[in-house]
Amino acid sequence: MTTHPAETVHDALRDELCEDSWWMPAPDGFAACALSGSARTVPEARRFTRATLAGWQLCADVADDVALVVSELVSNALRYGAKDPGDDAAPEAPAPFCNAWLALTRQNSTVLCAVSDAGTGAPVVKPPDALAESGRGLHIVDQLSDDWGWTSPDRTGKTVWATVSTRG
């Protein structure tokens, strides 16, 4: 059985200690940052994404698509990614300082965007509703990405991921 790169990212991010700080984009094709639950989180994630992709010398069109995908994934993580309150499991280590992680990985001609959160519920694509004020995020991710999905939720949460082609 082949491991999807998002599963590797999920495991790696869960092994790291959450810190209330941003990691600088790495020129080697991997960058990650801790996400807080503040109102500034989504714009900060977009700025982090654009700075990372600029460092990787990817074109503006790709950066626009990836930044929008990241916005939707991060928004969903903040809205739905909290630890499920009905979880009767024994208390574990103290809660981390961050609510979620964003990781970007450049792989040949694609960028993998992965957002890990503590929620154990799988993402749900809502039926399209032209009059609704929300509920279009995963439809946008589906349209802009080559592929998307999520890791199987476990006791630490899940990772929702999308791959976006760098070929424009």
Secondary structure by P-SEA (a helix, b strand, c coil): ccccaaaaaaaaaaaccccccccccccccbbbbbbccccaaaaaaaaaaaaaaaaacccaaaaaaaaaaaaaaaaaaaaccccccccccccccccccccbbbbbbbcccbbbbbbbcccccccccccccccccccaaaaaaaaaccbbbbccccccbbbbbbbbbccc
